Amino acid sequence: MATDTLVTISLPKEKQSALDRFLANGFPTNKWEEWKYTSLKSLNDTDWHWNTSEEASLDSILTLETACTLHTSNGKMTLEGLLPAGVAYLDFANFVHQNPDFAKVFAQRNPILDQNSLYDLNDALASSHQVIWVKKGVKVEFPILHTYFASVSISSAIQIKLLIYLEEGAQLTWIDDLASSVDSQAILSNYVQEIWVAKDAHLTFVKTQDFGQMTTHIDHTFISQQDHSVVDMFTFSLNGGLIRNNLHFYVDGQQVISNLNGLYVPGNDQLVDSHTVVDHRMPNSESNELYKGVLLGNSTGVFNGKIFVRPDAQKTNAFQSCKNVLASDKATMNTKPQLEIWADDVKCSHGTTTGQLSDEALFYMRSRGISEEAAKTLLMLAFVQQVIDKVEIPALKESISNRVVAKIQQALGV
Amino acid sequence: MLSIANLHARIGEKEILRGINLEVKAGEVHAIMGPNGSGKSTLASVLAGREDYEVTDGTVSFFGKDLLDLAPEARAAEGVFLAFQYPVEIPGVSTTNFMKSAVNEIRKYRGEEPLDAVQFLKMFKEKMAYVNIDQSLLSRSLNEGFSGGEKKRNEIFQMAVLAPKLAILDETDSGLDIDALRIVAEGVNKLKSPDNATIVVTHYQRLLDYIVPDFVHVLYKGRIVKSGTKELALELEEKGYDWIISALVD
């Protein structure tokens, strides 16, 4: 078994106990309720290299005006360019040393782990644990780009952990450009991000995931928000063998706005699983969730959207929508909205739909001279455009749109 | 231009067209009239290539080509245009983007260079005048939330842009008030030329006050049972369809 080699690893006490927790559970299988459609059992068949020293480098395909770029290549992180004033990049131990109060907050964090054994695995073995720290009132003008790239010649697990900390009134646009080489050997990319957004702070976070077929990417993005903070989150799952996104919002303040936008276009032999949690723990906040999927070939999609409205969270507005188009009769979509509401004065709504392209619309377009493939491409792009259009960076919007079109055209054989 | 011979078509087990014969020449306007359920819209749909219908017999030749053998998009590229009775709403696709795709796909089919943004702008401006349509309508999602009149005007705008050789107007008058009807009809009339032809499918005579036909055909139970000139339409308006139907030996 792949995990056999883990038993021999010796770690400091805390990391060792995380590893022990992982070993006790192993990789999730479809017998686990939260992994019903997304078994990772087959990861057991690969002899993973747990600590790769292979080099990998690739320039981001994005051409954007950025403040600076953080590169992660096969789990090794380097900073390129100068950090904007008021932003620090440092390791976690150093950060805690400078913010002793945070150690307690961090220790008391209470993520909903939902049978997430890979969080423990990351906790034990992450090759780096870095922090991006935006100081009080600092408004970073240009986005900070994080290019995360993996390519290996021996099957390897790549695991990093990143903390993003926005102090009171800070503003940041963060772009996660996640990718792996199409001709890489198997990669288990296990990525944890823990994000703190303090009072009055505003984070825009755009995550693009564009991996090779041999990559299994498990993403854990846990965001904690304080009073009057805003987070606009985007997750674009464009390519990859298996992508599981665990996106959690912990609403720990009042008048908080949490926007969750997602788009996925899995193709042949690909699976995208979006597991989202919005945990309203305080009153008077608002969350808006909009997910759209186009499922190509024989792909599988999973959407599980949990919304908790705790007893104290009166006057919460929580909205959730997940809409899907099955572009082929071999594609499957599994949707499960889960609302648990303990407060009585709230507005919550949810809706999921899964359908096919309208024959009427296709005929209408073809009757005007548009080929069947072009008509389908136009309709599918139009279907997801609503999510792409919310991104306010034109070059990024265009890059995402082009990649979605290319993927659809490839699936249609254009 | 168009030659329909012994056309039979069905949907599921139900035979709807039962031997249509029709000749349309360049420069002509033909009206197809008939009571509900006579097969008027089916004929329009079969000519445009709607796949719900199965052609079981007969031929349709368009400038010598077997029209029935062509995909809907190829028919459009050859010069057939169907103005829909119920134009489809397409969220997220603007009329201008839709028309740009259509024009350039058709140009590709014909081996012509695609038009660029400037050329489109010029053409759209010119065609918008035909149907008195506003730019803001063309930037909105196609037909989404349009009124009945706006939808039909949009159809005629599309027709103006594509400049078909054969335009088939399927119940274009349905859902239109008299002012909208006049605007739409004026657009159609402006687009008429000695080189193109129009088939107007309608239940009522009133559209024919504005788009004057050279020939009127009465469709009943999937066949053309009577043909005449525009006077026939006036007679139908006055006397209804019964006098024709009762004279038939089925």
Interface residues (C-beta under 8 A of the other chain):
Chain A: S358 D359 E360 A361 F363 Y364 M365 R366 S367 R368 G369 I370 S371 E372 A374 A375 L378 L379 L381 A382 F383 Q385 Q386
Chain B: A48 G49 R50 E51 A71 P72 E73 R75 A76 A77 F81 L82 F84 P87 V88 I90 P91 G92 V93 N97 F98 M99 S101 A102 V103 E105 I106 Y109 Q158 L162
